[in-house]
Amino acid sequence: MTTINLTEIDPTELDGLGKLINILLKFVYPFGGIILFFMIVWAGFDYFFSEGKPEKLSNAKGKITYAIIGYTLLILSFLIVKLIASIIGLDDQGL
């Protein structure tokens, strides 16, 4: 995994919106993983403390499902961007 040191980012090198977006995306993907973790833990607590009530169980299962779907979409968007960039011949610029 690529680590990002904000002190190494030179604002004068950001000559386009594409480079700025690449830098921001390096934060978005790990942040999405952290959100996924907390959503699953939260849903796990809801599931554990549901006391067998069907509506609370289905609510917890829905949270888990939506968290996994959201993270899957995040990963798919990353892969689609990488695929399109390689097809049209853009350099990798840190993606």
The 8 nearest C-alpha neighbors of each residue, nearest first, counted from 0:
[[1, 2, 3, 29, 25, 94, 93, 28],
 [0, 2, 3, 25, 93, 94, 4, 26],
 [3, 1, 0, 4, 25, 5, 26, 29],
 [4, 2, 5, 1, 25, 7, 26, 22],
 [3, 5, 6, 7, 2, 8, 1, 22],
 [4, 6, 7, 8, 3, 9, 2, 22],
 [5, 7, 4, 8, 9, 3, 10, 2],
 [8, 6, 5, 4, 9, 3, 10, 12],
 [9, 7, 5, 6, 10, 4, 12, 3],
 [8, 10, 11, 12, 7, 13, 6, 5],
 [11, 9, 12, 13, 8, 14, 19, 7],
 [10, 12, 9, 13, 14, 8, 15, 19],
 [13, 11, 10, 14, 9, 8, 18, 15],
 [14, 12, 10, 11, 15, 18, 19, 9],
 [15, 13, 12, 11, 16, 18, 19, 17],
 [16, 14, 17, 13, 18, 19, 12, 20],
 [15, 17, 19, 18, 20, 14, 13, 21],
 [18, 16, 20, 15, 19, 21, 14, 13],
 [17, 19, 21, 20, 16, 15, 13, 22],
 [18, 20, 16, 22, 21, 17, 13, 23],
 [19, 21, 23, 17, 22, 18, 24, 16],
 [22, 20, 18, 24, 19, 23, 17, 25],
 [21, 23, 19, 20, 25, 24, 18, 26],
 [22, 24, 20, 25, 26, 21, 19, 27],
 [25, 23, 27, 21, 26, 22, 20, 28],
 [24, 26, 23, 22, 27, 28, 21, 29],
 [25, 27, 24, 23, 28, 29, 30, 22],
 [28, 26, 24, 30, 25, 29, 31, 23],
 [27, 29, 31, 30, 26, 25, 24, 32],
 [30, 28, 32, 31, 27, 26, 33, 25],
 [29, 31, 33, 27, 32, 28, 26, 34],
 [32, 30, 34, 28, 29, 33, 27, 35],
 [33, 31, 35, 29, 30, 34, 36, 28],
 [32, 34, 30, 36, 35, 31, 29, 37],
 [33, 35, 31, 37, 32, 36, 38, 30],
 [36, 34, 32, 38, 33, 37, 66, 31],
 [37, 35, 33, 39, 34, 38, 40, 32],
 [38, 36, 40, 34, 39, 35, 41, 33],
 [39, 37, 41, 35, 40, 36, 34, 42],
 [38, 40, 42, 36, 41, 37, 63, 43],
 [39, 41, 43, 37, 42, 38, 36, 44],
 [42, 40, 38, 44, 43, 39, 37, 45],
 [41, 43, 59, 45, 39, 44, 40, 62],
 [44, 42, 40, 46, 41, 45, 39, 47],
 [43, 45, 47, 41, 46, 42, 48, 40],
 [46, 44, 42, 48, 43, 47, 59, 49],
 [45, 47, 43, 49, 59, 44, 56, 48],
 [46, 48, 44, 45, 49, 43, 50, 42],
 [49, 47, 45, 50, 46, 44, 51, 43],
 [48, 50, 46, 55, 51, 47, 52, 45],
 [51, 49, 48, 52, 47, 55, 46, 56],
 [50, 52, 49, 53, 56, 55, 48, 46],
 [51, 53, 55, 50, 54, 49, 56, 57],
 [52, 54, 56, 55, 57, 51, 49, 58],
 [55, 53, 57, 56, 52, 58, 49, 59],
 [56, 54, 58, 49, 57, 53, 52, 59],
 [57, 55, 53, 59, 58, 54, 46, 49],
 [56, 58, 60, 54, 59, 55, 61, 53],
 [59, 57, 55, 61, 56, 60, 54, 62],
 [60, 58, 42, 62, 56, 46, 61, 57],
 [59, 61, 57, 63, 62, 58, 64, 56],
 [60, 62, 64, 58, 59, 63, 57, 65],
 [63, 61, 59, 65, 64, 60, 42, 66],
 [62, 64, 60, 66, 61, 65, 39, 42],
 [63, 65, 61, 67, 62, 66, 68, 60],
 [64, 66, 68, 62, 67, 63, 69, 61],
 [67, 65, 69, 63, 64, 68, 35, 62],
 [66, 68, 70, 64, 69, 65, 71, 63],
 [67, 69, 65, 71, 66, 70, 64, 72],
 [70, 68, 72, 66, 71, 67, 65, 73],
 [69, 71, 73, 67, 72, 68, 74, 66],
 [70, 72, 68, 74, 73, 69, 67, 75],
 [73, 71, 75, 69, 70, 74, 76, 68],
 [72, 74, 70, 76, 71, 75, 69, 77],
 [75, 73, 77, 71, 72, 76, 70, 78],
 [76, 74, 72, 78, 77, 73, 79, 71],
 [75, 77, 79, 73, 74, 78, 72, 80],
 [78, 76, 74, 80, 75, 79, 81, 73],
 [77, 79, 75, 81, 80, 76, 82, 74],
 [78, 80, 82, 76, 81, 77, 75, 83],
 [79, 81, 83, 77, 82, 78, 84, 76],
 [82, 80, 78, 84, 79, 83, 85, 77],
 [83, 81, 79, 85, 80, 84, 78, 86],
 [82, 84, 86, 80, 85, 81, 79, 87],
 [85, 83, 89, 81, 82, 87, 86, 88],
 [84, 86, 88, 82, 83, 87, 89, 81],
 [87, 85, 83, 88, 84, 82, 89, 81],
 [86, 88, 84, 85, 89, 83, 82, 90],
 [89, 87, 85, 86, 84, 90, 83, 91],
 [90, 88, 84, 87, 85, 91, 86, 92],
 [89, 91, 92, 88, 84, 85, 93, 94],
 [90, 92, 93, 94, 89, 84, 85, 81],
 [93, 91, 90, 94, 21, 18, 89, 17],
 [92, 94, 91, 21, 22, 25, 1, 90],
 [93, 91, 92, 21, 81, 25, 24, 77]]
